[in-house]
Amino acid sequence: MPRPTVAQLTYGSCTVIFSTLAMLLLSQTSSGAGIAVIAMAALALGLLVALTVPVPRSPSPASAAPPTQQPEPEPVPVPASVSAAPEPVREPTAAP
């Protein structure tokens, strides 16, 4: 089972707290059994809300954006004295 997200924990917790307060105020119960029933109902409602919060999906490899390409480095200028190489030496070939 995947771990709950922050949004799921937040919505579920807020639902439990606010629904418990609302049901206690509306029912005006003072018995222990009534409070226990309200608390269990609030927990069930909070769990339901936490499980129905949409979970963000990670992009699939096919729909993921292509990796950004690195710009090609600019050519380094070479001084003229280095680039003017002498002619290669050609040796005579031996006659057969």
Buried (B, 14 or more C-beta within 10 A) or exposed (E): EEEBBEEBEEBBEEBBEEBBEEBBEEEEBEEEEBBEBBBEBBBEBBBEBBEEBEEEEEEEEEEEEEEEEEEEEEEEEEEEEEEEEEEEEEEEEEEE
